[in-house]
Structure formats: structure tokens, C-alpha cells
Amino acid sequence: MRIGMVGCGVISEWHLKTWRQLAPEAEVVACADIKFERAQRRAEEFAIAHAYATHQEMFDKESLDIVDITAPETAHLPIVQEAAARGLHVLCQKPFASTLEEGRTMVECCERAGVSLMVHHNFRWQPRFRKIKELIAQGAVGRPYWAHILMRWNYVVPDGEGRTGLMEIQPFFADYPRLNLFVEGIHFLDLLRGWFGNPTSVSALTRHVSPIVQGDVFFTVTVEFADVVAQVEDSWLTFGPGIFGQTTVAGTEGTLLDSEGGLVCYRSGGAVERIPVNEGQSFLDGFIGVQRHFLDCLRRGSEPETSGRDNLQTLALVFAAYESADRREVVRLETGR
């Protein structure tokens, strides 16, 4: 599979590291970025044969099978439309679209062209989250009724010289009116859909409390499924240690707890089972899982787990969460499964 990459910013490094690991089944033969020097830098770093200033020029000059889009979501629509028109399969970084209308347009144009469209939600394939999905399906906790994901980060906490990690790496986020919930929270809401199906309602609160960025740096979301109530809390303005995460899934016969101590299942009678998770570099492992799955689906002719059409449900959930936060009320959702 010959791949052309569009967008050579921060996240492209992880896509490229992964494609390198999946060789020779796939090879990135060209890359493009509107800031040509970034495309040149990635081409040199990853031994990519050709670099271009526009995706159109790359499409014109290269013989490709796949386009891997790591550009911001505001640029996705025309790239996906042109890729579909040329018969190229599409792997597209999340967030998939700025609006549901744009998302539907991209899905429909790929379906008409008969090309595969997958959204790159690497959290679904991180080993610990994959293992939790597997354990839920196996009935490890009985019938699940509650789930909770807590994340704390210091992305927008200034250091002694006033610099922040987010602005050093991705300064364009400063102007996003929708930020944490849209950029990172979408991962966790997508995870919950992967575990429990499509939700029936959502309630959310957000806070814009950082002078460094316009958008929300804290959110709390409650999502109701047919049998499960799930909550996600995430802050980018947390002083102290940089990263802390904890995931809980409670059921009628046990509780899964994933934290710094590893993944544990607690059952009745005081039984405790420590569950091994095959993790190398968890963040990179998620990318490897996504991109290998995409290649496998192309080979089999099957629909990806996070296809564009599936991801419309994740987008709808995120936008409904923002609607709930704006209106201060529960938003009911149409459920597909």
C-alpha cells in the first residue's frame, strides 16, 4: 500500500513511526503540508521520497492507494472529497469534522466512490482500554452499570518562565473556542461508545478558566446508555504532577479499576485479580492498533471499527455535550444500537 500523508505537524510523527513499523505492508511515499518546510523536514526524518506544498500536487504526481490525513479538522473536507474522487482510501485523524454536516458529506462522498474511510481514534486501541473492552464483553464484572474516567494534566500550567506545554507544541489551540472536550474528550466519549454502544442522553459542564486559551480546559460529562451511566472528567489546568488517569467500570459481579497500579478486577468475597496488559509504549501501541486494523480491513474488504459513518455518532455525542453545557440541561440522543 502506497501512502501519501497530508499534514506534517506534531501528530504526524506518531503516524509515521507506526507506518515505519508496519513496513513492508505499507509505505509512506510522499507527504504534503501547506508549510512546505514541515513536509521537507518529515521527508528527511522518515526517508520519504517526495515532499509537496499542497495535497493536490501530491495527488497529481504520485501513484497512491491511501491518504493519511493529519491536518487540522478544518481542512479535512476538501482533502477527503478529492481523495475519494481519485479512488484513494482515507485514514483521517480525529476530530473528524468541525460540524456534523461536514462529517456526513465526507462519509457520503467516500461511500459513493467505494473507498474506505476510517477515523484515527487511537485510544480505542491502547492496550489497557482494549483489555477493558474485552473483559466487559467476557462478563468479567457481570452486567456493567457504571463507568468513570478521570484525567488530570498540566498542559496549560505555566512554568517559571510563563511557558506551557500546549503552547510550545500546538499553539494553534489557543484560538479554539471548543478545546479540551472537542480535542481530547472526544477520545473518551468514543471509548465509551465502543464499550457500551450508542447513548440515549448526555449532560455536561465545561469551564473556560485559563487566560492562555479561549476554549474549555475542564469538562465533566455524564452519558446515559441503555444499562450504564458513564462519567468523564478531564482537566488540563491541574497543578502538581503532570499526568494522572484512572478508569473504573463497575458491574453486578465485580469492578475493574485501571490506575497507576495497573489493571485490577475486584470481585465478591474479597477476591482480587491483577490482569496483565501487554503494553510496550502504550501511546504508540494505540497508533499501531489503528493503522494495522485499517490495513487489515482493506485487505478483507470489511468496514473499520471506527469508520466515518460510525464516527458520526461520536461527533454527535460531542456536539450534544457542548449543547448541554451551553443550555445547562440534559440533551436526549437518537440511538443507533
Summary of the structure (lengths in Angstrom):
residues: 337
radius of gyration: 20.2
end to end distance: 33.3
largest distance: 65.9
contacts: 1154
relative contact order: 0.16
helix: 41%
strand: 26%
